[in-house]
Amino acid sequence: MDVRQLEYFLAVVDHGGFNRAATALYLSQPSLSQAIRALERDLGSDLFHRIGRRAVLTDAGTALIAPAREAVRSLQLARASVESVHGLRGGRVDIAAPPSQAVEPLTGLIDRFTRTHPAVSVRVQAAFTPRDVTEMVRTGVCELGLLASPDATPQGDVRTYPLLEQRFVLLTPPDGPFRPGVPVRHEQLAGHRLIVGQKGTGMRRFVDDLRAGGVALTVVVETEHRVAILPLVLRGVGLAVVADAWRGLAERAGALVLDLEPSTSLHIALVSRRAPLTPAAEAFVRTATAVEQPRQSPKSSSPRRRAVP
């Protein structure tokens, strides 16, 4: 067994099959299959059930994922640590992030990081719930994750680096039911139609908590595609509760963005595994935690943009 075989195995897992994995690895499909067969012989167990053109993990294959990622990450760490002796001249940072926070603060953090370390690339992978983020970090899919949760940041398998808080705001059409510049109280949402994300997201939990608290609102659309929320609001399909990171984009598109009272916030933090990080990931954490995030008055309702200096 060698690390390259493990990289091939993980490529099949991550790409959902041999053909797509071979394309991503710039290998022929027979060469990839042969490498996986050799790994299976070394381990004495099949890792995949071959069902037509599909490859389904066996129990042994599922058990191999976490240690394989650990081995690959350890080799990457060793290489990157040696290379960093002469300065951070390359490498890549893999970050799991939910869609809203990928708008901000992540874009600002990446901007600052790449200005300081232009030779290091950043890859952002989508994670739709806090559990998705922590799982991708814990299992080694990504070194870092950007976590957004109404609750305190988790402990245990991951290390947390608190960054800031983002308040929830309400998106309405420009001719919507509420006056511009006037905060909307939670009970005023009674009788209105709302567009929500999938269960597990902060915005969905906020709306579910309102309903559980007796606010008689109607969920008119539930969508996993957050890019659809703003167009649906602008068409008058319903209102939406989103993180304040949406403010600039929504206002430029013509939507009305209103504060909610009482104010409720998402806690934003970077998370990493407790294992040593590559020098590139360590540099990203230093950049993120060194940035002084702008703070906003909960009573302010004028247009604001979040920016990372």
Rosetta blueprint (number, residue, H / E / L):
1 M L
2 D L
3 V H
4 R H
5 Q H
6 L H
7 E H
8 Y H
9 F H
10 L H
11 A H
12 V H
13 V H
14 D H
15 H H
16 G L
17 G L
18 F H
19 N H
20 R H
21 A H
22 A H
23 T H
24 A H
25 L H
26 Y L
27 L L
28 S L
29 Q H
30 P H
31 S H
32 L H
33 S H
34 Q H
35 A H
36 I H
37 R H
38 A H
39 L H
40 E H
41 R H
42 D H
43 L H
44 G L
45 S L
46 D L
47 L L
48 F E
49 H E
50 R E
51 I E
52 G L
53 R L
54 R E
55 A E
56 V E
57 L E
58 T L
59 D H
60 A H
61 G H
62 T H
63 A H
64 L H
65 I H
66 A H
67 P H
68 A H
69 R H
70 E H
71 A H
72 V H
73 R H
74 S H
75 L H
76 Q H
77 L H
78 A H
79 R H
80 A H
81 S H
82 V H
83 E H
84 S H
85 V H
86 H H
87 G L
88 L L
89 R L
90 G L
91 G L
92 R E
93 V E
94 D E
95 I E
96 A E
97 A E
98 P L
99 P H
100 S H
101 Q H
102 A H
103 V H
104 E L
105 P L
106 L H
107 T H
108 G H
109 L H
110 I H
111 D H
112 R H
113 F H
114 T H
115 R H
116 T H
117 H L
118 P L
119 A L
120 V L
121 S E
122 V E
123 R E
124 V E
125 Q E
126 A E
127 A L
128 F L
129 T L
130 P H
131 R H
132 D H
133 V H
134 T H
135 E H
136 M H
137 V H
138 R H
139 T L
140 G L
141 V L
142 C L
143 E L
144 L E
145 G E
146 L E
147 L E
148 A E
149 S E
150 P L
151 D L
152 A L
153 T L
154 P L
155 Q L
156 G L
157 D L
158 V E
159 R E
160 T E
161 Y E
162 P E
163 L E
164 L E
165 E E
166 Q E
167 R E
168 F E
169 V E
170 L E
171 L E
172 T E
173 P L
174 P L
175 D L
176 G L
177 P L
178 F L
179 R L
180 P L
181 G L
182 V L
183 P L
184 V E
185 R E
186 H H
187 E H
188 Q H
189 L H
190 A L
191 G L
192 H L
193 R E
194 L E
195 I E
196 V E
197 G L
198 Q L
199 K L
200 G L
201 T L
202 G H
203 M H
204 R H
205 R H
206 F H
207 V H
208 D H
209 D H
210 L H
211 R H
212 A H
213 G L
214 G L
215 V L
216 A L
217 L L
218 T E
219 V E
220 V E
221 V E
222 E E
223 T L
224 E L
225 H L
226 R H
227 V H
228 A H
229 I H
230 L H
231 P H
232 L H
233 V H
234 L H
235 R L
236 G L
237 V L
238 G L
239 L E
240 A E
241 V E
242 V E
243 A E
244 D H
245 A H
246 W H
247 R H
248 G H
249 L H
250 A H
251 E H
252 R H
253 A H
254 G L
255 A L
256 L E
257 V E
258 L E
259 D E
260 L E
261 E E
262 P L
263 S L
264 T L
265 S E
266 L E
267 H E
268 I E
269 A E
270 L E
271 V E
272 S E
273 R E
274 R L
275 A L
276 P L
277 L L
278 T L
279 P H
280 A H
281 A H
282 E H
283 A H
284 F H
285 V H
286 R H
287 T H
288 A H
289 T H
290 A H
291 V L
292 E L
293 Q L
294 P L
295 R L
296 Q L
297 S L
298 P L
299 K L
300 S L
301 S L
302 S L
303 P L
304 R L
305 R L
306 R L
307 A L
308 V L
309 P L
